[in-house]
Amino acid sequence: MAQIKRDAGAASKQGKEFSWKEYEELRGQLNQTKKQHKKDDKKPNSGSMDAATRYDKKAEQAAANGNTADAMIFSKLAGIKRLASNGKLEN
């Protein structure tokens, strides 16, 4: 698409007509792909559950390394993310 724009600019400088048909077709295909990806996305709060899982793993690693303070913090963060994913946090 960028090349099409460059070609249009070059044609304009030379005073020639330029057809944007190919550009519009590509743009339509791109928009269709974006719409499809939105349909395929996970449920809205799935990011919070993914984060909770990551924090659980970090808590396990910290505990395994003997760092109980960090393990507790990561566990609390995991709990907060789970609450957020269930819509139980207002802020």
C-alpha positions in Angstrom: 0.0 0.0 0.0 2.9 2.3 0.7 4.3 1.7 -2.7 0.9 2.6 -4.3 1.0 5.9 -2.4 4.5 6.5 -3.6 3.4 5.8 -7.2 0.5 8.2 -6.8 2.8 10.9 -5.6 5.1 10.4 -8.5 2.2 10.4 -10.9 0.9 13.6 -9.4 4.3 15.3 -9.7 4.3 14.4 -13.4 0.8 15.7 -13.8 -0.6 12.2 -14.6 -3.9 10.7 -13.5 -3.7 7.9 -11.0 -6.2 5.1 -10.2 -6.7 4.4 -6.5 -8.7 1.2 -7.3 -6.0 -1.3 -6.2 -5.3 0.7 -3.0 -9.0 0.8 -2.1 -9.3 -3.0 -2.8 -6.3 -3.7 -0.5 -7.7 -1.4 2.2 -11.0 -3.3 2.1 -9.3 -6.6 2.5 -7.3 -5.3 5.4 -10.4 -4.0 7.1 -12.1 -7.4 6.6 -9.1 -9.1 8.2 -9.2 -6.7 11.2 -12.9 -7.3 11.7 -12.3 -11.1 11.6 -9.6 -10.8 14.2 -11.9 -8.8 16.5 -14.4 -11.6 16.3 -11.8 -14.2 17.1 -10.5 -12.3 20.1 -10.8 -13.8 23.6 -13.4 -12.6 26.0 -12.8 -9.1 27.2 -11.2 -9.9 30.6 -9.1 -12.8 29.5 -6.0 -10.6 29.7 -6.5 -10.4 33.5 -6.7 -14.2 33.8 -3.5 -14.5 31.7 -1.8 -12.0 34.0 -3.0 -13.9 37.1 -1.5 -17.1 35.7 1.8 -15.3 35.0 1.9 -13.9 38.6 1.2 -17.4 40.0 4.2 -18.7 38.1 6.4 -15.8 39.4 5.2 -16.5 42.9 6.1 -20.2 42.6 9.6 -19.2 41.3 10.1 -16.7 44.0 9.1 -19.2 46.7 11.4 -21.8 45.1 14.2 -19.3 45.3 13.5 -18.7 49.0 12.1 -15.2 48.4 8.9 -15.4 50.4 8.3 -11.7 50.4 8.2 -11.5 46.6 6.2 -14.7 46.5 3.5 -13.1 48.7 3.4 -10.0 46.6 3.0 -12.0 43.3 0.3 -14.1 44.9 -1.6 -11.0 46.0 -1.3 -9.5 42.4 -2.6 -12.8 41.0 -5.6 -12.6 43.3 -6.3 -9.0 42.3 -6.1 -9.9 38.6 -8.5 -12.8 39.1 -11.0 -10.5 40.9 -10.6 -8.0 38.0 -11.3 -10.7 35.4 -14.5 -11.7 37.2 -15.7 -8.1 37.3 -15.5 -8.0 41.1 -13.3 -4.9 41.3 -14.7 -1.5 40.6 -11.4 0.3 40.1 
